[in-house]
Amino acid sequence: MCEEDGLFSSTFLMGFLQRHDGKMIKPAVAFEDPRPFVHFSNVPNMKNARKQLVHQCAYTLPSFNKPVRFMYIGCGDGALTVMLLSHLLESHKVSKL
């Protein structure tokens, strides 16, 4: 269960499946106690994975000459989307207008 370059999605999935007898089952109550999730999302490996995702997204997207709209549909607070948009501005892939 080791992935190169810090992309851990398969490792996380394999760990989940091992803990649940190979079944994709949801917890009885998702995040009843949010502290484990808050801890997990703030460990250095996860912070680095988010930075790598933002960098890769910005690297692979073209430069946009017209205004760009994003719609955030997710279960978080939108911080990753803000991080991506900020990076797109800094890398001049999009403009402020």
C-alpha positions as CSV (number, residue, x, y, z in Angstrom):
1,M,0.0,0.0,0.0
2,C,2.5,2.6,-1.2
3,E,2.0,5.1,-3.9
4,E,4.7,7.3,-5.5
5,D,4.7,11.0,-5.7
6,G,2.3,11.5,-2.8
7,L,-0.9,10.5,-4.6
8,F,-2.5,8.4,-2.0
9,S,-6.1,7.9,-3.3
10,S,-5.6,4.2,-4.0
11,T,-3.9,3.6,-0.7
12,F,-6.8,5.3,1.2
13,L,-9.3,3.2,-0.7
14,M,-7.4,0.0,-0.1
15,G,-7.1,0.8,3.6
16,F,-10.9,1.5,3.8
17,L,-11.7,-1.8,2.1
18,Q,-9.3,-3.7,4.3
19,R,-11.0,-2.3,7.4
20,H,-14.5,-3.1,6.1
21,D,-14.0,-6.7,4.8
22,G,-13.7,-5.5,1.2
23,K,-17.0,-3.8,1.2
24,M,-17.8,-0.2,0.3
25,I,-20.1,0.6,3.2
26,K,-20.8,4.0,4.6
27,P,-20.4,4.7,8.4
28,A,-23.6,4.6,10.4
29,V,-23.2,8.3,11.1
30,A,-20.7,10.2,9.0
31,F,-18.5,12.4,11.1
32,E,-20.5,12.1,14.3
33,D,-17.3,13.3,16.0
34,P,-15.5,15.6,13.5
35,R,-12.2,15.6,15.4
36,P,-10.7,12.6,13.5
37,F,-11.5,14.2,10.2
38,V,-10.1,17.5,11.2
39,H,-6.9,15.8,12.4
40,F,-6.7,13.7,9.2
41,S,-7.2,16.7,6.9
42,N,-4.5,18.7,8.6
43,V,-1.7,16.1,8.7
44,P,1.3,17.2,6.6
45,N,0.7,14.5,3.9
46,M,-2.8,15.6,3.3
47,K,-1.8,19.3,3.2
48,N,0.9,18.4,0.7
49,A,-1.5,16.3,-1.4
50,R,-3.9,19.3,-1.7
51,K,-1.0,21.5,-2.8
52,Q,0.0,18.9,-5.4
53,L,-3.6,18.7,-6.6
54,V,-3.8,22.5,-7.0
55,H,-0.5,22.7,-8.8
56,Q,-1.4,19.8,-11.2
57,C,-4.8,21.3,-11.9
58,A,-3.2,24.7,-12.7
59,Y,-0.5,23.1,-14.8
60,T,-2.9,21.1,-16.9
61,L,-5.6,23.8,-17.4
62,P,-5.2,26.2,-20.3
63,S,-5.0,29.9,-19.9
64,F,-8.4,31.6,-20.0
65,N,-8.8,34.9,-21.9
66,K,-12.4,35.3,-20.9
67,P,-14.0,35.4,-17.5
68,V,-14.1,32.0,-15.8
69,R,-16.9,30.8,-13.6
70,F,-16.6,28.0,-11.1
71,M,-19.3,26.2,-9.2
72,Y,-18.4,24.5,-6.0
73,I,-20.4,21.4,-5.3
74,G,-19.0,19.5,-2.5
75,C,-19.1,18.6,1.2
76,G,-16.4,20.8,2.5
77,D,-16.0,24.5,3.2
78,G,-14.7,25.4,-0.2
79,A,-11.1,26.0,1.0
80,L,-9.6,23.8,-1.7
81,T,-11.6,25.7,-4.4
82,V,-10.3,29.0,-3.0
83,M,-6.8,27.6,-3.0
84,L,-7.1,26.5,-6.7
85,L,-8.6,29.8,-7.8
86,S,-5.9,31.8,-5.9
87,H,-3.2,29.6,-7.6
88,L,-4.8,30.1,-11.0
89,L,-4.6,33.9,-10.4
90,E,-1.0,33.7,-9.3
91,S,0.0,31.6,-12.2
92,H,-1.8,33.9,-14.6
93,K,-4.1,31.2,-16.0
94,V,-7.1,33.5,-15.2
95,S,-7.4,37.2,-14.7
96,K,-9.2,39.1,-12.0
97,L,-11.7,40.5,-14.5
